[in-house]
Amino acid sequence: MKKLSPNRTVACNPHLLALAPYPPGRPIEEVQREYGLKRVIKLASNENPLGPSPRAVAALKRHARQLHLYPDGNVYYLRQALSRRLGVAPDQLMFGNGSDELILWLALTYLSPRDTMIVSQYSFVRYQMAAQLVGARFKTVPLKNWQHDLPAMASAVDKNTRAIFLANPENPVGTMVGRKAFERFLRAVPRRILIVLDQAYYEYVQASDYFNGIEYIARHPNLVVLRTFSKAYGLAGLRVGYGVAVPEIVKDVDRVRPPFNVNRAGQEAAAAALDDAEFLQRSISVNEEGRRYLYDQFERLGLEYVPSQTNFVLVRAGREGKDGAAVAEAMMRRGVIVRPMGGFGLKDYVRITIGLPRENRLAVRILEEIVRNADRKPPHKLQ
Ligand SMILES: Cc1ncc(COP(=O)(O)O)c(C=O)c1O
């Protein structure tokens, strides 16, 4: 047996050793401490800049005295409310500690080490991590013009393929594929293959050919649609996501789901946020305004960006001698946290979450100074 170090007397599962922990956006408090900054804004994790829905906050306050009790493992009230809202049966809903958790439960339920998951290039990395966690393989299909290449994804299916995970709109790129392309894809993929359509940014999409994935479940029982309360509903800190599928899939996932995975506070707040139509509308219009502002500014600065259907924009902020990570680091030192995209193979890019108007202005002002300084630097002399 291989000798372990004095502090490592217990061996880690070998298939996990290739996995690096997911690097989340850095918390505001950590950046304040590290750089000695009073004011820091975070435009790195696609959170809602308006804060939580006021109705959700009121529900949380009312509920604070119940926190000694375990949550309802069946998520009864939120299930009923969502079932009415979405027009699906209550037993078609599964809930997770964020939709992130459902990604893992779905992988655990349906993938084994013999299987392969298909994902898109630059995909939300939690999909491939979920495959790796269960010892399965993943196959990556390149994007085409920054969009999912659905025909190529369907053609990539082979006898080992067990699941396809697809964020639409995509994170971190921000693009989406339309209804017709998705319908062709559904028809092309064999029904034994699980298709997970992740619509985390559903509420923000403005494109007219976008679609509600839930409509296809009746005809395609291999489809699971994921949504979240973390983005447009402003509840990322409470961790509530859900999936819609045929009841058989919900029952399968229930075999692996821990009984109390969605906490009490989250269930209450999510049900209240669902009823807060005004907040949702405001979230969408603030995002729209910010998106247009950022496009205008990126164009003024001559920065390439990818038009987005989400609450973030991928922008090529890197310059000769200063890649996206260096730009993100320079912005962080000045109190604006954005996400460098080098880890996705997009070395020159950063992803900027759309904030409040004043946050967007500040981000642009700082970005402009950094980019202009990079341009002023003399080019490297050839020896
Ligand atoms: C495409 C996509 N899916 C899922 C998630 C996870 O969201 P949550 O776990 O907060 O519901 C995110 C978060 O950024 C995301 O971008």
The ligand as an SDF file (V2000), in Angstrom:
LIG
                    3D

 16 16  0  0  0  0  0  0  0  0999 V2000
  -26.3000   28.3110  -14.5420 C   0  0  0  0  0  0  0  0  0  0  0  0
  -26.3830   28.2240  -13.0570 C   0  0  0  0  0  0  0  0  0  0  0  0
  -27.0040   27.1860  -12.4930 N   0  0  0  0  0  0  0  0  0  0  0  0
  -27.1090   27.0550  -11.1690 C   0  0  0  0  0  0  0  0  0  0  0  0
  -26.5720   27.9890  -10.3210 C   0  0  0  0  0  0  0  0  0  0  0  0
  -26.6650   27.7470   -8.8600 C   0  0  0  0  0  0  0  0  0  0  0  0
  -27.5660   28.5890   -8.2580 O   0  0  0  0  0  0  0  0  0  0  0  0
  -28.1220   28.3270   -6.8030 P   0  0  0  0  0  0  0  0  0  0  0  0
  -27.4250   27.1240   -6.2330 O   0  0  0  0  0  0  0  0  0  0  0  0
  -27.8300   29.5530   -6.0390 O   0  0  0  0  0  0  0  0  0  0  0  0
  -29.5910   28.0610   -6.9770 O   0  0  0  0  0  0  0  0  0  0  0  0
  -25.9070   29.0920  -10.8360 C   0  0  0  0  0  0  0  0  0  0  0  0
  -25.2870   30.0780   -9.9460 C   0  0  0  0  0  0  0  0  0  0  0  0
  -24.6480   30.9800  -10.2930 O   0  0  0  0  0  0  0  0  0  0  0  0
  -25.8130   29.2080  -12.2450 C   0  0  0  0  0  0  0  0  0  0  0  0
  -25.1700   30.2240  -12.8070 O   0  0  0  0  0  0  0  0  0  0  0  0
  1  2  1  0
  2  3  1  0
  2 15  2  0
  3  4  2  0
  4  5  1  0
  5  6  1  0
  5 12  2  0
  6  7  1  0
  7  8  1  0
  8  9  2  0
  8 10  1  0
  8 11  1  0
 12 13  1  0
 12 15  1  0
 13 14  2  0
 15 16  1  0
M  END
$$$$
